[in-house]
Every structure is written in C-alpha cells, then in structure tokens.
C-alpha cells in the first residue's frame, strides 16, 4: 500500500467575528461586530460593522465585551422589626422582604391593599440591569393587629 502524507494549504484570508459593545458615556450600549481577517502573509486587519455584518460601524465610546462583568457595586442590607416601612422614605431600594411571625400586617402597593397573615413572606426586587436598578411606586408596610411581630429587610445600592 502506498500513499502520500501532507497538508493542504488554501491561499485565502482567515476571518473571525467577535461580538462587542460600544458603551457611551451615558451608559447606552450598542452591540456591533468586529471582523478580524488574517491574510496568507499573516497581516491582520479589523473591520467594525453593525450586526448585519455589512454596514460599517464606528465606535464612539468604550469598546468592551457585551454582558461583561461590571465592577462590583456595594449593596447595603437594612432591617427593622415591628415598625412601619415606606419605600418612598428609602430611595435606591433594590429589594424588600417582609416576614410576618404573628398577627397580620397590611401592605399597600400601587395595585391595592393586602393583609399578610402570620407565617407568610413577600419579596419585591429588581433584576438589576441598567434600566431596572431600583424599586419605584407605592409600597408601604404597617402592622394592623396589636401584638403582631414582623420584620422588613431591604437592600440599597
């Protein structure tokens, strides 16, 4: 049995696409594509386009990986027990958890009033993306029965 061993070389340009994001100073993010082309001679060129891969794009802000981890943000945890709580008095709140141990508690939101009995818990929170970073609207918690015991725990950025 006889044969030839070797490699096949095709003269042409090797191309790789990298999805990136252009982050403006106001935080607006615009995704785009960066095409890296390597010629047979080893010369590398980069070309930026919109997501259609054809229309030229020129970044104007900071270029970064899309959905890249951001710097950690400090989050503070707060808590009270058996005391009325109001979202309006706590700007920057990202999450709220109510725990009712005995009695009942009245919660008022923009959608109405709830009576929360002993043994129940409720939680409100944001997903933390750039457009949803704090709770807004009406949210108040107040005890309705003497002897009720409950806690509100909330986080702020």
Residue pairs with C-beta under 8 A, 6 or more apart in sequence:
11 40
12 40
13 37
13 38
13 39
13 40
14 37
14 38
15 35
15 36
15 37
15 38
16 35
16 36
17 33
17 34
17 35
17 36
17 53
18 33
18 34
18 35
18 36
19 31
19 32
19 33
19 66
20 31
20 32
20 33
20 34
20 59
20 63
20 64
20 65
20 66
21 29
21 30
21 31
21 32
21 63
21 64
21 65
21 66
21 67
21 68
22 29
22 30
22 31
22 32
22 57
22 59
22 60
22 61
22 62
22 63
23 29
23 61
23 62
23 63
23 64
24 30
24 60
24 61
25 61
27 130
29 66
29 130
31 51
31 66
32 48
32 49
32 50
32 51
32 57
32 59
33 48
33 49
33 50
33 51
33 53
33 57
34 46
34 47
34 48
35 46
35 47
35 48
35 49
35 53
36 44
36 45
36 46
37 44
37 45
37 46
37 47
38 44
39 45
47 56
48 56
48 57
48 58
48 59
49 55
49 56
49 57
50 56
50 57
73 157
74 157
75 94
75 155
75 156
75 157
76 155
76 156
76 157
77 153
77 154
77 155
78 90
78 153
78 154
78 155
78 156
79 151
79 152
79 153
79 154
80 151
80 152
81 149
81 150
81 151
82 143
82 148
82 149
82 150
82 151
83 152
84 140
84 141
84 142
84 143
85 96
85 140
85 141
85 142
85 152
85 154
86 139
86 140
86 141
87 93
87 96
87 135
87 136
87 137
87 138
87 139
87 140
88 138
88 140
90 154
90 156
91 134
91 156
92 134
92 156
92 157
93 134
93 135
93 154
93 155
93 156
94 125
94 126
94 128
94 133
94 134
94 135
94 154
94 155
94 156
94 157
95 123
95 124
95 125
95 126
95 135
95 154
95 155
96 123
96 124
96 125
96 135
96 139
96 152
96 153
96 154
97 121
97 122
97 123
97 152
97 153
97 154
98 105
98 107
98 116
98 121
98 122
98 123
98 141
98 150
98 151
98 152
99 121
99 150
99 151
99 152
99 153
100 116
100 117
100 118
100 119
100 120
100 121
100 148
100 149
100 150
101 118
101 119
101 149
101 150
101 151
102 118
102 147
102 148
102 149
103 118
103 143
103 144
103 145
103 146
103 147
103 148
103 149
103 150
104 115
104 116
104 117
104 118
104 144
104 145
104 148
105 115
105 116
105 141
105 142
105 143
105 144
105 148
105 150
106 113
106 114
106 115
106 116
106 141
106 142
106 143
106 144
107 113
107 114
107 116
107 122
107 139
107 140
107 141
108 114
108 138
108 139
108 140
108 142
109 137
109 138
109 139
110 137
110 138
110 139
114 122
115 144
116 122
118 148
124 135
124 139
125 135
126 132
126 133
126 134
126 135
133 157
134 157
141 150
141 152
143 150
